[in-house]
Amino acid sequence: MTAATLQDLSARERDAYRELVVAYRALAAALTGDMALEPARLAADQARADAAAERLRTTAAALAPHRLGGEPAPAAVHALWCESATLAAEASQLNATLLGHARGRQARISAQLTALAQGRRALAGYRPAIDRRDGVSSVA
């Protein structure tokens, strides 16, 4: 692989990490708080993250022999790899934050569903009996 090809591939890797960070930020923002979720927006952001992750898989496979080989990389390529490493660390942190937001939202929804179920059971206990013959409720 030529130095120019290696640099181009390394730049694509950095750009994919940038895209992953942007997608994770958007997903984390969408899951923060109690606002209603927009399924289409979540799906679009998830698709962006998935596409970036796929690009990272292919570039990682192509770059691995050059990263692991004994030959030193040109300075420009090394700088791109450093940028990628910084973005990868940020993406990892955002992923953990995103997971925390998702689990928090899941817990809040679960608590709300539990409260609703308890309220429904309580209301069922106070429902007046209906006389099946004429459909009129009989209150004792």
Helices and strands as residue ranges (DSSP letters): H 3-31, H 39-68, H 75-125, E 129-130, E 137-138
